[in-house]
Structure formats: C-alpha cells, structure tokens
Amino acid sequence: MKSKIALITGPGLNHRYFINRLHREFPIECVLIEEVTYPNFTADSQKLQEAWEWFFRRRKEYEHNTFADSESWTRKNQPTFIPVATGQLNSTGTLKILQAQHPEVIILFGSSLIGRELMECFPNRIINLHVGLSREYRGSSCNFWPIYDGRLDCLGATVLKINAGIDTGEVLDQGTITIEEGDTEQSLMGKSLILGMDLTIQVLRRWFKGNKATLPLDRNGKLFQKKDFRPEAISKVKEMVESGHLASLIEAHLKAREQST
C-alpha cells in the first residue's frame, strides 16, 4: 500500500492533534509547520477585551484537556518536520521540498491558501480538512460561525480536494457532529475537529485502496476570513453562553433530534 503522506498545518495544539491522529494510523513522510499569523485586533471597549480574553482562555483549557494526551501517542515512524515562514507556503523553496518527498497525497489543516503552481505540481493529490460544512460555511473559523448564527445543525467537517476556490473542491467525505447536553461553545468547536479527523482517516484508508470517489459541492457556503473573527463576534457568543441562550439552542436541537427518530 502506498502511503507517502505529507502534511501542511500550523503550530497550535489543535494542529499537533491533527498530526498525532494521522501519525498514529499512517507513516508520515514529512510535516510542514507553517507559521500562523492573525490580524492584531484592538478591542474598542473593556467589555470586548474581556470577551476576547474569555474566549481564548476557555479555548486553551479545552484544547489542553482534550488534545494534549495525543502528544504521547505511539507513532508509525519519524517524519521530517520542516518550518515554513509566514508567506512562504507557495514559494519555490517549499515546492522543491515537497517535490523531493514524492508524496502520494498532501493533507492540509489550518494552512494558508495553496497557490496554482503547487496545485498543478500535485494534481488531485491535495486534500483539505475543513472544520465546517463547506456548502454552508467556507474559509476561516467555520466551527465558530454556526454557533454565532445559532445554526448548530451546521457544525461539522468536510474533507475535500483542493481547487482554485476556497473550500469549493469536490467532497471526499463530510458529516455533522453529535451534540450533547452540557456541550459548550468550545466542545462544539472541538467536536468538529475530532469528527474531521475521523473522516480524514476513513478517506485515506479508501484512498490507498484506490477508492478516490468524490461528490461535487452542491452549493458554496458563505465565506469568512480571519479578519471577520473579531472581538464583537466573540462578545456575542459570550453573551449566548452566559445568558443560557446557547444551552437553549442545544436543548432545542436535542428535542428535534429525538422527535425525528
């Protein structure tokens, strides 16, 4: 079975979980760790600043409790780890590094957009794990915006082939998360990644058996960029949590699910 896999991802604990889940299942040829930059927002009020700090404090705690154990998992081999500076993912140097590895498939999670030259060099071999339903939400933080919109049924993950658009490629697999009583904004977002990893592993097992079947994306979801993830949006979700509105949405979702079964 050919399984020369290259990964392109970021440096965060959620990215390391992505690496570790795959590394437990498959030998990995190389891992490109892209330096991640986010817009430097200045909150316009103390309330917004507190909401920003509240969110990232809760995210850090959730990710530590959920993903940190993956750092000690048994791994299939010892891949090469290669740092990629901000803005250099589509550089000639990065392209040469990947060409030298001869990957059968390249898997992305949380990386910058892939340029045309890289896509043309590895046609139909670049897969993206998108923590969202691409027919509903595309781009960045798509496990956050369904919560913001109160559309919990749109929390999920899509594994898709890369094309020239943003999360508009053919779908290899997709699904929605299982929502449970007691979920928080952080666990809902985290479940999207956990589900996405399950789907990615299933896709790769089929891929290496020669099954690369895809489905066309039936519609393009709304596009969000990093610049949209602002303190004002986080403040709204904080209010949803603290007012009990998110808990009410979860309860309504569970009742609707129960009635449909």
Buried (B, 14 or more C-beta within 10 A) or exposed (E): EEBBBBBBBBEBBBBBBBBBBBBEBBBBBBBBBBBBEEEEBEBEEEEBBBBBEBBEEBBEEBBEEBBEEBEEEEBBEEBEEBEBEEEBBBBEEBBEBBEEBEBBBBBBBBBBBBBEEBBEBBEBBBBBBBBBBBBBBBBBBBBBBBBBEBBBBBBBBBBBBBBEEBBBBBBBBBBBBEBEEEBBBBBBBBBBBBBBBBBBBBBBBBBBEEEBEBEEBEEBBEBBEEEBBBBBBBBBBBEBBEEEBBBEBBEEBBEEEEEEE
